Amino acid sequence: MNLPNIISKLVKAQNEFDSAAYANCFTEDAEVLDEGKTHNGKIEIENWIKIANKEYRVTMTPLDFNEDENILSAEISGTFPSSPVVLKYHFRLSNGQINYLKITT
């Protein structure tokens, strides 16, 4: 599967539980929507993923990438009920970084 470089970096950072590297995949004014909550900017994104990593130990296995719509389907495993689950990551990219991410089922 041919993923954009920044999305490959995001997956690697997630699988290494590296919150700082994960947040560095985003623009300064990025927005993440997950589980009904919005996280704005790198600092909020880093804090959100740090807490999620500590609580759920989530790893991602990419399954499919729709290049036309920038949607990654990935199997998510961790210490949460119903693990594993397949989620969709809807990306908007800007200058080689992620400026918007919405995570859906």
N, C-alpha and C positions, 0 to 999 in steps of 0.2 A: 504494500500500500504506500502510495506516495503522499506523505503529509507535508504541508508547509513547514519550514524549519522551526518557526516559533511554536507551532502546535506540538511538534516532536519534543521541543524543549519543555513545554508545559507537562507533557506526559512523563518525561524523565524526572522532572522536579517532583511531580505528584508521587511517582513510584519510589522516590528516594526520601519522601516526607520532608522536602526542603522548601519551607514556606517562603524564604527570601527569594530563592531562584524562581519559584512559582510566580510570586508577585512581580518579579522583574520581567516577566513575559508580557506585562500589561503596560499601556500608556499611563502617564500620570493621572489623567482624568477618566480612566476606564470605569466601566460599570459592569458588575456581575449580578445576575439574578439567579437565585437558587432557593428552593423551598419557600417561595413567597417572600423572601427578603432581598433587598438590594444593598450591595456593597459598592461604595464609590471611592475611587482612587486607590493607589498602590498600598497605602497604609491600612485602610479598611480591608482590602483584599488579602493582604498578608495576615492580618489578625484573624479574619474569618477562616482561612485555610489552615492556619496554625492550630486553631481550636478544633476544627474538623479532623485534622491529622491526629491530634492527641486523642480525641474521643473515638474515632471510627477506624483509623489506620487503613484508609482507602487506597487501593491500587487500581490502576486503569489498564485494560487491555483493549487497544483499538481494534474494532471489528470492520468498520467501513468508513470511508470519507467521501462525501458528496462535494466535489470541487466546485460545482456551479453555485451551490448554496452555502458553502463553508460549514457543513454540518458533519461532525464526527460522532459516530455511534461507537460506544465503548462499553465493555463489560466492567462493572465496578464491583470490587470485592472488598470486604472489610468486616469490622466487628459491629455490624448493625443488623437489625432484623431484616429478613428476606434477602440477605446477601447470598449469592451475587445477583445483580440486576443490570439490565442494559439501559443506559441513559444516552440522550442525545445532547451534544454540545454545539450550540448555535453560535458561531463566531462572526465578528466583524473585525477586519484587520486594517491597520493604518500604519504605513511606513515600517513594515516588518514587525509590528507588535500588535497585541490584541487590545482593541479599545472597547469591545463589548462581548459579553458571554452570557448566554441564557442556557441553563441546564434544565432539560425536561425529560419526561419518561417516554 
